[in-house]
């Protein structure tokens, strides 16, 4: 519901006509941090009313910057056309620093659709989901669980790589509610076209996209759940979490639990 609220707020909120005093009259600024919508309002405009007032006095003859408008989600049953349309999406700022849109890939009406968080560095360069280190772990786990990767559909909640520079490296940054809300129409379109028997949420971002911010993978993993977006959902950890385990023993233990969750999903699809 938070993500849907952000989508609604994005469409009704006029960033060029911010009435800061009116906003503060309704709710003190100290409470804004509790609102997911607050992330959708550019902070410079919230904190500098004089800048907004100057902007409002301008003649209105300047060209409107529409670079942030989302590409329309086509009404199509073709994944190819959907992928082509997503390549032009500028609904959030992430496209500016990403190499390309990384859309999902796989077959229609599969037993399983795997939903991750966002593409990583190698996925951003290759234009394909789960081809980096986490993808290698996923491939191994799928095989061990008796699942053919070529027979599933793999995608991410957010389609652009969000990162920050650290020396010559690009370090992953967790997507926020605005990033997720901007990409939600593409996920909904994928689900409408792909129609998986079971949707597998890999990690907290994917799980919270379907079930809300209070959803915890640690509590719900390995269970067959249902949501408005998919009738059968199984949540598990993201394979990248296995790479962050402190020692080989814990890594192997978590890997076995991951494979076990995938087997639950496979069984639920039959």
N, C-alpha and C positions, 0 to 999 in steps of 0.2 A: 504493500500500500504506500510505503514511503516513496518508492521509485515511481509509482503512478502519480503520486502527488507532485513529484518534481517535474514530471513531464507536463502536467497540467500547468504548474506554475511557470515553467519556461515559456509556454505558449501565451499566457495572459500577461506576463510581466513586461512592461516597457522600460528597458534599461536606460533609455534616453530621457525619461521624465520621472526621475526619482524624487519623491517628496520625503526627504529624510526626517524632517520634523514630524510629519504625519505618522511615519513608521514608529518613531520613538514615542509619540503620544499614545499609540496603541500598546507598545511593548518596549520596556526599557532595553537599551542596547546590550546590557550585561546578560540578557537572556537569549540573545541571538545565537549563541554558540549551541544552544539546544535544538535549533531548527535546521533540518536538512535543507530547507529552501534557502537558508542564508548563504550557502555555498554557491548558489546560482547568481548572487548579486555581486558584481565586481567591487571589491573592497575599496579601491580608490574613490569610487563614486559615493560610497556610503560614508566615507570619512572626510570628504571634501565637498560639502554642499555648495561652496562658492563656485567650484568648477562646473557643477551641474547647472547652477543658475546662469553662468556665462554661456553654456551650451544651449540652454533654452531660449536665450535672447538672440541667438544667431538667426540669420534670415531664413534658413531652411532650404537654401539653394544648393547646399553641398550634396554631393553624391552619397547615397546611402550605401554603407558597406554591408553587403549581403553574404560575405564569405563564411559567416557562422551559421547560415541557414542550412538545415539538413537536406540532403538529397531525398527526393520523394521515394518512399518504399513502393515499388511497383506492384500492382495487382496481377501477379503472374504465378504460374505453377512451375516455372523454369528456374532452377537454381543458378543456371548460367546468367540469366538476365538479372536475377537478384544480386549476384556477385558483382556484375558489371556496375549496377547502380550503387552498391555500397562503396565501390572504389572512388566514387565522387563525393562521398559524405564529408561534410565539414560541420557537423552538428555540435562538436565540442573542440576545444583547442588542441587535442592530442594529434590531429592530423598534421599539424605544422612541423612537428619534430620527428614524426614517424616516416619511415621509408615508403610505406604503402599500407593499404588496408589488408589485413590478414583475415580472410573470410573462411568459413567452414568448408570442409570437403568430405566426400563420402557418398554413399548410395542413399536413395530414397527408401522410405519405409523399412529401415533396418531394425534389427532386434534392439540395438542400443544406440543412443546418441550421447556422446560424452561432451560435457560442458565444463570448460576450464575458466580461468580468470581472464587472462589477456595474453597476447603473444609476447614472447621474450625477444632477446636480441637476435638470436639465430632465426627465429620465426619471422621477425620483421624484415630481415634481409632476404630470406627465401620466399616469403609470401605464402607460407604454408603453416598450419597449426601443428604444434607438438613434433618438431623436428630436432630440437635441441636435447640437452641432457635429460630433462624431465620427460621428453618424448621417448627417449630410449628406455627409460624405466617403465613408462606406460606400455610400450610395445612388448617388453619382456613379461610384464604382469598379465597383459591380455593373452599372450600365448600360453602362459602357465594356467590361466583360468579357462582355457579352451575357447577363446574368442579370437576370430580372425579380424585383424585391424582393417583389412580391406572391405569387410562386411559391415562396418559401423560408420556412423557419421560423427566427425570430430569438429568441434568449434569452440569459441570462447565468448564469454559474456561481453567483453570489450574488444573491439576489432583493431585498435591501434596500440602500439607499444608505448607505454608511459614510462619515462626514464629521466634520470638526472645524470649529468656528467661527473665523473670522478677520475681525473687524469685523462687517459685515453679510453677509458671504459665507459659503457653506458649501463648504469645501475637501475634495476627495476624499481618502480614506485607503485604502491598499491593504488588502484583506481578509486575515486571517491563516488559519492552518490550521483553527482552530476554526470560523470563519465558513463556510469552504468545506465542512467536514465536516457542519455543520448543514444546509446546503442540498443536499448530495449526493443524498439520497433524492428530492428534487423533480426534479433533473436526470436521475436514472435513470428516474423515472416518465415524464418527457417523452420520453426516448429510446425507451422501450418503446412509447409511444403513437404518436409521430411517425414513427419508423422511417425516418430519412433515408437516402438512398443514400450520401451522404458528409457527415461532420461536419467543419466548418471551425472550428478553434480560433483565435480572434482574441486574440493576446497570450500572455504567459507564464503568467498565472493559469489560463487555460483549458487550455493545454498541460500544465502541471504537474498539474492535476486529473486528467487522463487518464493521464499517463505518469510522474508522480512528480517530486520536487523537483529532480532532476538534469537534467530536460529543458530544453533551450535552443532557443528559437525560431530564433535566429540560425544554429544548426547544422542544424536539421531543416526549415526553412521550404521550402514548395514541393514536398515529397516526399509520396507517398501511403503512409501508415503504417496500422497496424492496432492496435486495443486491445481490451480485454475489453468495453468499453462500446459500441464502434462498430467494425465490420469495416474501414471505410475512413475515414481521418482525414487531413486536410491542415492543417498549421499555418502561420500567417502572423502578421504583426504586428497589433496592435490599431490601428484607424484613428486613435485619439487620439494615437498616437505620431507621426503625421505632422504634427500640430499643434505638436509640440514641436521640430521641426527648426529649426536655427539660421538657415537662409537659404532663399531660394526655390529655389535650385538643388538643394540636398539634399532639400528637400521634394518637388520634382518627381521626382527620381530614386527616392526611396523610394515615392512614389505609383505609379510605373510598375511597380516590383517587386511592390507589393501587388496591382495589377490582374493581373499575370502569375500570382501565386499563386492568385487566384480562378479564373483560366482553367484552371489545372491541376486544381482541384477540380471544376469543371464538366465537364471532359473525363473525369475519373475516375468521374463519376456516370452516364455514358452506357453 
